[in-house]
């Protein structure tokens, strides 16, 4: 059941994994919001005024409050309405998400964008990333989702980054010993929620509302 809200504004970039997970949480929570798609090469002044750090996503609430960390946006949305009980695992999710946002993201960036990190070895970082994915594989061997038989905030917080890693070299990812993780990724990519969150929007221009 959707919950009608005075609409927050979400500054977003469609392919950004952080923005992706924020959109998925807002959608699941049934919170009506306006998406302002931005160009990362020409960030709008309104977004920078709201959040000078200049990264997406940025959620501007009707009362003027700003939430500019994706995980905080997810928790804010689900604390308004959590129809799928994504918050049910509670604090047990914290370490898994921290590993994704910290070590896994570190290795993902250096495996995918090796030219941006002189002196790093993309192959070593890829191997380190796969080692962390094997920990997710173990969890998914025991259940369809990271915390059992139902999806949680952890699944959605981590999914966009696994997707990014998989798509960096899809043929190689398909050969990794990660069948449960691969099936999990395929389910999320086929989900109505994911497709809804990935709707294309034209780049927002000031004055469009």
N, C-alpha and C positions, 0 to 999 in steps of 0.2 A: 504494500500500500504506500503510495507516495504521500509525502508530507509537504504541504504548501508552505513556502517560506518567502519572506521578502528577499529578493534575489541578491546574493553576493555576486561579486565580479571576480572571475578567475582569469588572471593573465597566464597564458599557457603557450607551449610549443608542442605540436602534436607528437613528434617523435621522441621527445625527452622522456626518459623512463621515470623521472621524478614527477613530472607533470601527468604522465599516464596514470600512475597509481593514485594521484590526488583526484583525477577525473573519475576513476573507477569507484573510489570511495564516495564521492559526492553523488554519483549516480545511484549507487546501491542505497545510500541513505535517503534518497528521494528528495534531495535538496535542489530546488530550482536555482540555477545560476547562469549568469551570462559569461560565455567564454570569449575572451579577447585574445585571439591568436596573434603572437608577436613574431617579428623577424629578429633573430638574435644579432643580426648585423645592424639593425636600426631599432633599438629598443625604444618604445614610446616614453615620452617624458612623464606621462601619468603613472606608468609602472615604476619608473625610477624615483618619482616623488614618494610613492607608497613604500617602496623598498629599495633604498640606494644600492644594495649589494648587487642588484641587476641580474638575478637568476630567477628562473621559473621553477615551480609555480609560485604565484603570489595571489592570495585570496584577500579581497577587500570586502569586509562585512558592511551591511547597511548602516551600522552605527559608526563606521570609520575605522574600526579596529582592523589591523593587518596581520595575517598569518602567512609567513613567507618561507616556511619549511614544509616539505611535502608530507612528512610523517605527522607533523602537527596538524596539518589540514585533514589528514585521514582520521586522526583521533577526534578532532573537533566535529567532523561530519557525523561520525558514528556515535559520538556521545549525544548528538541531537536525536538520532534515530538509527537503530541497528537491527533491521528486520531479519537479517540473515545470521545474527549472533556472531559476527566476525570478532567481537571483542571477548568472546567466551574464554579462550585460553589464558587471558590475563597476562600477568608479568612473565609467564613462561615463554612468551614470544620475543621478549626483549633481546636476549643474547643472539638468537638466530637472525633477527633483523639487523642488529649491530654488526654481525659478521658479514652480512651482505653489503651493508652500506659502507663498511670499513675495508677489511682485507679483500673481499671479493671484488668490490668496485676498483680498488687499487690495482689488482692484477688484471681485471677486465680492461681498464683503460690502457695499460701498458702492453697488453697482448693485441688489442685492436688498433691502437694508435701509436705503434712503436716509434714512428718518426717524430712524435712530439716529445719523446723522452730519451734524449741522447744518452748512450751508455747502458740502456736497459736492453735485455734480451727478450723479445716477444715470446719466443718458444718457452723460456723458463717461466714467464708470467702466465702463459696459457696452461702449462702443466700445474702450476700452483692453483690456478682458478679451477681446473678440473678436480683437483684434490678436494677443494671445498665443496664442489658440486656432488662429490661422492658421499659427503655427509648428508646432503639433502636426499640423495638416492636411498640411503639407509632408512630415512624416515618414511619415504614414500613406498618402500617395500612393505611397510607395516600398515599403510592406509592410503586412501586415495588423495589425501591432502596432508600438509605438513604437520597438522595436529589432529590427525585421525580421519574420520569419515566425512567431515564437513569442512568447507573452506573457512579460512580465518583471515584476519588482517595480515598476518605474516605471509600467506600465499600471495596476496595481491601486492604487498610491499616488495616482495622478492621477484615475482614473475617478470616484470619488465626488464630486469637486469639479466636474468637467465635468457630471456628472449633476445636481448641485444648480443649476448655472448654467442648464442646458437646461430644467429643470422650473420655473424661476422665470418663464419666458415661453416655453412650449413652441411656440406658434404662430410666434413671432418667430424662435426658434432654428431651426426647420425651414426658414426662408427664408434663413438665412445661407449664404454660399458655403463650406460645410464638409461636403461629401458624404462624404468618407472618415472624418472624425471622427464624423459622425452615424451611419454604418454601424458604426463601432467601438463607439460608445456603445450602439447597439441590440444588438450581439452580447453585450456584457457584461451588459446588463440582462436578456437572455434566458438567460444561462448558469445552469447548475445551481449553480455556486459562489455566484453572487450570491443566488439564491433561498434556498440553504441558510443563507447568512450573514444573511439578512433575516428569519429565523424570528422570530415574535413571542413575547415572553416577558412575563409579568406582572411588575409592579414588585416587586423583591425586598424582603422584609421581614426584619429581624433575627430570627434563630432558625430561618430556613428552611434553613440550611446553605449 
